[in-house]
Amino acid sequence: MDRQLEIINRHASTLPIRIDQLIRDLGLRYIPDAPLPPNISGQLKLLRNGSYEISTAVGEPVTRQRFTAAHELGHYILHRSMISNGVDDDTKYRSTSAGDFYNTRIELAHERQANSFAAQILMPEKLLKEQIKSTKSLRELAQQFNVSPQSMRWRLKNLDLISFVADDVPARAYAF
């Protein structure tokens, strides 16, 4: 775990966070734009050689694929003992029977943990505070971090930093 934290921290200093390279540096395989089952956004699966692979769905925006990849990495880091052969997440980040790896051990609390992990990885608090000094717009911050405005809003609210930027993006029904 110390080695993993060291690798994660090394990636947390340059914008935008290279989630693809972070995943690879942690020894996992990453496949963006994968042909996943309908309504599945991401998947973490155990490979025959004992390593893991993270896939994100073809056709989804890059910002969503990045968040999904970080979410699946969260499952790998936080919930690996519960993963077995894998886990997949639908468009609401819930394991579902619609995918190849429906995992009933992964509960809503675990999905929330993976979401929080993804937000912390893609939008590190230290970098956010640095960028807020010169960036006044939520939309601009989201572009700098290569995340959706909705994800940025959620992260800023959770860090109690939302009042430091102009919220120039209409609220949407989904959070990511």
N, C-alpha and C positions, 0 to 999 in steps of 0.2 A: 504494500500500500504506500509506503514512503516513496518508492520509485515512481509510482503512478502520480502521486502528488507533485513530485519534482518535475515530471514531464508536463503535467497540467499547468503548473506555475510558470514554466518556461514559455508556454504558449500564451499566457495571459498578459503579455506586455505590448503586443503589436496589433493594430487594427487593420481590417477586421480579423477576429480570431479565426485562424485556419483550422476549422473543425475537421476537415478532411485529413489534414496532416497530423493533427492531434490524435485522431483515431488510429491512423497508421503507426504513429510513434509509440502508441500503447500496445501495438502488436495485433491489432484487429484489421480485418479486411473491410474496405468501404466501397459500396456500390451505389452511386447516385443514379437517378433515373432508371431504377430497376422495374421490370414488369411485374409488379406485385398484384395480388388479387384486388378486385374492385373495392373501393372504400378503405383500403389499407394504406396508411401513410408511411409506415416504417416497420422494420423487422430486425430483430436480433436473433441470429441462429448459431447454434453450435455446429461446427464443421467436423468432418470425419477425423481430421488430424488433431482435434482438441482445441483449436483456436475458434474465434468467433468472427462473425461477419455482420456488419450493419448495412442495411439497404434502405433507400428512400425511394418513394414512388415517382415514376416517370410522369411528367405533365404537371407536377406541382411547382409553384414558384420557388425560386432558389432560396428565398428567405425561409420559407416553410421547410424545405428540405434540410436546411442548416439546423433549424430548431429540432426537427424530427431526429436528425442524426445525433444531436447533443442529448436529446431525450433518451434515445436508445443506448447511448453511451452511459447515461445515468443508470439505466437498468443494469448494464454490465458492471459498473463500479459498485452500485448500492445493493443490487438484488441478485447477484450472480448465483447465489446458493439456491434461489427459487426458480431459476430460469429453465433448468433441465435442457431440453433440445432447443428451446427458443421461446420467443414471445413476439407477437405482432401487435401493432396499435392501429386502431381505426382513425378516422379524421378528427375524432374528439379525444384522441390519446387514451383509448380504452382497449384492453385485450378483448377480442371478439371471436366468435366461432366462424366469422366470415373469412378469417385468415388461415394460414397454414399452421400457426403455432398458438392456438387459443390456450391461454394459461390462466387457470382459475386461481392459482396461488397469488397472482398479481392483482391486488385490490386497488380501490380508488385512492387510498392513502399512498400506496406505492407509486401510482401514476402521478400524484401531486408531487411526491419527492423527486421523481424523474423530471417533471416540469421545472421545479425549482432548481435542480442541478443544471438543467439546460440553460436556464436564464443566467445563472451564476457563471457558467462557462463562457457563454457568448457575450455577456454584458458584465464583465467584472466590475465590482463596485469602485475600485481604485481608478480604473480607466474612465468610467462614467463620470466620476467627480472631476477628473482632469479635463474631460471634454466639455463638461457643462460650463466651465469657465469661459470658453470661447464660442460655445454653440448655444443659441437661444431658442432653437426650434426642435420640437419632438421629431418632426419629419427628418430634419437634417441629422439628428443624433441616430435615428434608425438607419439612415443611409450610411453613416460612418461605420456603424457596427454590423451592417448588412443583415439586419433583422427587420421584421415587420413593424410598422408603427404600433400595432396593437401589443406586440411583445414588449416593445420599448416602454409603452405606457404602463403596462403591468409591472415591469421591473422598477421603473422610477417611482411608482406608487408604493411598492413594497419597501423601497429604500427611503421613503419619505423625501424624495428629491423632485417630485413632479412640479412643485411650486417654483422651481428654478428655471423651467423652460416653458415656452409658449406651446400649449397643446393645440397645434394647428391641424390635427387630423380628426375627422369625424369618428365618433365611437361606432363600433360595429358589434354585431351580435356574437361573434366568436372572439376568443382571446388570443389566438395564435394564427 
